[in-house]
Amino acid sequence: MAIFKCKMCGGDLNVTGGADAVECEFCGTMQTVPTTEDENLHKHFNRANLLRRKSEFDKAEQIYESIIRAKDDEAEAYWGLILCKYGIEYVEDPATLRRVPTCHRASFDSVLADEDYKSAIKYADAVQRGIYEAEAREIDRLQKDILALSRKEKPYDVFICYKETDETGARTPDSVIANDIYYQLTQEGYKVFYAAITLEDKLGQEYEPYIFAALNSAKVMLAIGTKAEYFNAVWVRNEWSRFLKMMKKDRSKLLIPCYRDMDAYDLPEEFSHLQAQDMSKIGFINDLVRGISKVIKKEEKKDIPASQPSQGTAAPNAEPLVKRAYLSLEDGDWKKADEFCEQALNADPENAMAYLGKVMSQYELNTIKGFSNLKLLGNDLVANGYLKLRENRDFKKFLRFAGKDIAEKINNYIDESEHNEREQIKAYKYENANSFMTDEQYRLAKKIFKEIAGFKDADVKAAECSRLEAEALQKHNNALENKYQNARNLMNKNEYNQAYKMFKDLHGYKDSKSLADRCSKKIRDLQAYSTLLNSIKNDPTNSTYINKLLSSAVGKHAKCEYKAARIAELSDSMRSAITSRDELLSSETKKIQQMEASAKDNPKVGCFFTSAAFLVLFGVCVFHSWNIASAIFAILSFICVIWFLSMVFAPRNIDDAKTAFENASKQYAKTIASNRYEISGLVEQIRSELINIL
């Protein structure tokens, strides 16, 4: 029985009898399942399904493609590609409790015309085909809804891709950097998609139509990251991978990876052919703006249309031109608006509204009301773009020739805009400072609170940060001191390895570096002596090791001098015993071999009969009183008897020789073993003294 995971909720599907569709007992959804019987492909399907449900569509897509390479008629694999291609996630409808699809990767291409969908239909049976077609129609409907909403969105110049929060829910450094870049580019006149601001008034709505519209219209994407895992976060990767696919179809698009606090080689492999920007380099933002300006020309940018401009006083022949200028401003055609204003000024050099129109074209304002919504500070409370505006020569001429009411109105708008922007920046900085304070980055938080002194309770928070910073510093110092003392205690207990690690972790606190070096030297010395002692223990007759020990500081130390000398004495004794044993072995072996050879060649039987014959002759001579002959035969008989007896008892002599040799060998072996044992004990005694000596 094959077990697959539900494509909607992830629950187990019990598939029996070769079924190609089954109802999930957890979410109640009828769905298709693979028809292959290959267990390895079963695992691939479950893995791909898990990745897709985690919204890691690109990784899931690669697995489905590998399944198709292994089995190119598997309808479920082609359907899996469709789900990944359109970023389909199934969510629970709170009204019906049914699982319904949502789309995270909109496309202008209809799912019904997709080649993978056609392949899924081609290889599916009747049951599977019915389910695929029903789901495809629902996905197609979602696509059309998304496209309808996205067409209402105005085009963007730049799309900022970044990770907003980390795993704890706190803001990432990436989001702070993205925020600064957003304000800088906005000040430069670019229309920027920055999720934190662009989508803030769309809470509770589907974000995909707006993201898709921005991805499709933006000429430049900035992929921002301070960690490799942030670049590869699910939704960050989803955005830049989609943009890369769009780049293949539209060569005018450009993706710029922007990194900081990481190695460029840790960027995603897909960025290897792109020119990345190091955000830590001085002048980064200037280089970035200059690079963007090469892709997006100022005259190509459009802004949001607005209502009719307020009218000022104009000469009769200049009035139509001023009207044309303000209509062009409404359309966002800044160049043409400026040209109409110039023509109006040629007709009436003191036309205040023409000068104001020129200012509006420079700052790309659709209406006079736009002066109340300027963004001229970026994220800098010091560099005042409003002062630059008031010093603008066209604006000065407007004030010079304008009536009191309109001049006061415009000045009020600008004052309101500057005040609001300052308050917004202060609020933003205040929020950032609070975030840093929460993250216990008190010094940075204090600096920001001081920058916005007087805003809300920033002064109180700055003082609190100073106090918390001092407490944190004291706590940190106490922790360092405790660790330092613990390391010293370990060192005093001769636990040098642990002490060394702790001293290294203190990174130069007090004299931790020199103490770490001392521990390191102790460790090296102990290892060297331990190796030497092991060598002596394993080969106690090696005079090189013995002499090395005798000449060392340990061998000359009062606690070890006698032991080292005794080891040398025992080693000499061992060498002498081994030499004597070897000499005895050589000589006695030869002697025994000779005795054995002699005994083997002796004619015992012949000797016996010869002796018997001489004895008989001796008896005959005695019987006949042959004295001389008797004496001769008696002597010969005696010699033969002795000869015979010696041959009879020869084996016993060989055994006695062997026994004597074995006893002598055992005595030598006992001496050698005794010396080795005593040397081993002395080595261990010296080893136990090493830590105290060194």
PyMOL commands that set and color helices and strands:
alter all, ss='L'
color gray80, all
select helices_A, chain A and resi 39-53+57-70+75-85+111-113+115-123+126-150+173-187+195-198+200-202+208-217+228-231+234-249+264-266+269-271+284-295+298-300+319-331+334-347+352-362+368-373+385-390+393-401+404-438+442-451+458-492+496-505+512-538+543-551+553-556+561-601+604-623+627-693
alter helices_A, ss='H'
color red, helices_A
select strands_A, chain A and resi 2-5+12-15+21-23+30-32+88-92+99-103+158-161+192-193+220-225+254-259+277-278
alter strands_A, ss='S'
color yellow, strands_A
deselect
rebuild
show_as cartoon
